């Protein structure tokens, strides 16, 4: 059974930092592309950051220079370091494991991030 479990969300003041984690089980983690998405109230889910199985990364323009995605294949975990947080970063953050060649994709349950003073 595949499971993706996010953690690390919470309430933080503007300018603060959080690190999200997504622990995967039931998949060969190292061969999957991992992505972080977010969804704010009444908005569509948007792609925030991607890290491929070869550790190439990509970011949405809105988070470039502030967020950093990384992975630890020994721990089957992907991370999202979020710095200089803004109120507009408030959303539920989801991780996704993707293997396009096999047509497989799995989602976590999400973790809430709230940026507010």
JOBEL-V477147 format. One record per helix or strand of 3 or more residues. SS is the DSSP state (helix for helix, strand for strand). FROM is the first residue (numbers start at 1). LEN is the number of residues. If there is no record, write none. Layout:
ss:SS from:FROM len:LEN
ss:SS from:FROM len:LEN
//
This chain:
ss:strand from:3 len:5
ss:strand from:10 len:3
ss:strand from:18 len:8
ss:helix from:29 len:3
ss:strand from:33 len:7
ss:strand from:46 len:6
ss:strand from:57 len:3
ss:strand from:67 len:6
ss:strand from:77 len:6
ss:helix from:87 len:3
ss:strand from:91 len:9
ss:helix from:100 len:3
ss:strand from:104 len:4
ss:strand from:111 len:5
//
